[in-house]
Amino acid sequence: MSDDILLEVKDLRAKVEDKEILKGINLTIRPGEVHAIMGPNGSGKSTLSSVLAGNPAFTVTGGEAVFHGVDLLSLSPEDRSHEGLFLSFQYPVEIPGVSMVNFMRAAVNAKREYFHEPPMSASDFLKLMRQKRAVVDLDNKLASRSVNEGFSGGEKKRNEIFQMAVLEPRLAILDETDSGLDIDALRVVAGGVNKLKTDRNATIVITHYQRLLDYIKPDFVHVLYKGRIVRTGGPELALELEERGYDWIKEEEDKKHKEE
Amino acid sequence: MTMSSLKQYTDLFRQERVALDGNAPAALNAGRDRAMVFLTAAGSLPVKSDEGYEKTSIDEMFAPDYGVNVNRVNFPVNVAESFRCDVPNITTLLAVVVNDRFVPTTTLMKNLPEGVTVCSLRDADSALLGRWLGKTVESEDAALAFNSLLLQDGVFIHVAKGVKIPKAIQIVDIFSGQTPLLAPRRVLLVAEDGAEISVLKCDHTQTPGVEFASSEVIEIFAGEGAKVDWYDLEESSPATSRWCQFRCRQEAGSSLNICAATLTNGKTRNEYLIDVVGDHCETRLSGMAIGSGTQHIDNSSRLTHRSDRSNSDQLFKYVLDDNATGAFEGLIEVSRGARFNEAYQSNRNLLASTGARMHTKPQLLIYNDDVKCSHGATTGQLDSAALFYMRSRGIPLAEARKMLMQAFMVDVIEKIRLDSLRDRLRHLLELRFSGSCGDAACATCRNRADRQV
């Protein structure tokens, strides 16, 4: 861990259509850290990841996000990726007719172009694919198929972590990566994430359940409720939530707001 | 009321009848009077108020003052050869049609297998012409009549009984000239019982600034057990209009696979009349249309099952950008007493801009109980979830859009049964969606002199 700040989110507000979902998010992430964001359904967890990744379906209405000195919110989704942000999707999108190989080649070469590097040679690219597939034990057969098309739930999530391995992000956001995974797949996926962890990159793990955090150990746990982070603590907070549920937090927060 | 553009052509016909007849064999001339009667009765080329032409006025397409090459001016063939569509490893069996004149190549003549004829309609066997020309499908209509009125040359392909041609035959249609020109073009393909043949035809424009129009009729007879593949690639200029009608007849156990791609064009109206008259036939009819600028592409099909136990499958896909317009009207007809047929039809379209328009009209006419039929049409935009997913991996928006548009056409490309043509078309699509295969004649097909001649 270092004193450098990788991501600084200040009073971030966002809406979808006319509904405000994020109502002032503050978050500081340093290299080497793992942050877990938990919270009940509809609290804004996935919105936060979408907004950080630049999903055009959401509108930022206030606040800022500075990513290693860069104004993140002013960048296109593709440039956020080039700058080192990666979102592992809760529901990876199927793209019929676009092969995994072409998809990854386009992604790798776009990043190289962004940094004024020539496209990767075919042999280097194949080597890279082979190497990174090993991280999550991804079947070579999937490489020739269309992106996520006909993949099982587990294969889709492995595929996300495979892409993360290829793109080597500085900050990875794992949005409900545990959903739809059986325990074996969860172990492989979490193992992949841990292999990719260094003291220079950071991870945000968005999850409902404590289970994933047994495999990916967080340094900080945040609870998101009604578009705000209402609690921050260490790994013990996740265990407490597992035991007591979210209702006690909801009650306390709702009471606080009534008093205000 | 403005006068129909038909008049300039019927006037021309009256004035030049002697010359036209002098330029063509008896079998071609035999159709003229009947065509004239039909057109005179119609009074006009089809307009938008005519059923089936709601989105394309043929009358307007042919309104410019096009000339017809009655004097048989020769366009130098070496220029024409430079337009050979570069589809590597496909074929050496190449013929060129310059405007409306058939020009064989020496390699074609040298390499034609035994039992295969590819020649000018003027040199074709008169008995075969008399039997088939204009008679593959029993339907008199404007497209056939207009083509027959001024027809002077064309391509004749005959494959004798049981002869299978391993290589594809390629026909390159080229427009060339300095003044607006109408080219009546005809192909008659007769595949006798058990014959097998693949044909690739490409349409090009050499002088993109000049207005051209083609009236094309492609007649295909597939005898019992015959297998015919026809691939049609249009890469013409924005100043080119094309009215192309396929007239196909399938005998028992035959297989017909037509796949047509409109990559660049001006205005195009393609009509597909397919009569399945024998039992146990297989018919695949597919098309892709890529429109940008003000391109207009209209495909209209009428597939008639007149027999038992056949299956047919139609698939048409459009990607329209800018202010391009597209139309599709597809009809499956299952005749009374035609039993146990399976017939499917699908039209799917992508609109890549707010200015693009698509009109679609799928139809079924079923006069029999024992059938399996379905049809469907969808028109939508690029999948925003897929676009965001790709962008989140660093793929720039423009590239992501291009990849999705190409991906959309994958299942049409898969209908092509020639590996090298599939690869080539994938490549052409990539160029097309990158904007480098644009308004002029396709750059990939230009300046590639055919060294085989």
Interface residues (C-beta under 8 A of the other chain):
Chain A: A53 G54 N55 P56 A57 S76 P77 E78 R80 S81 H82 F86 L87 F89 P92 V93 E94 I95 P96 G97 V98 N102 F103 A106 A107 A110 K111 Y114 S146 V147 Q163 L167
Chain B: D383 S384 A385 A386 F388 Y389 M390 R391 S392 R393 G394 I395 P396 L397 E399 M403 L404 Q406 A407 F408 M409 V410 D411
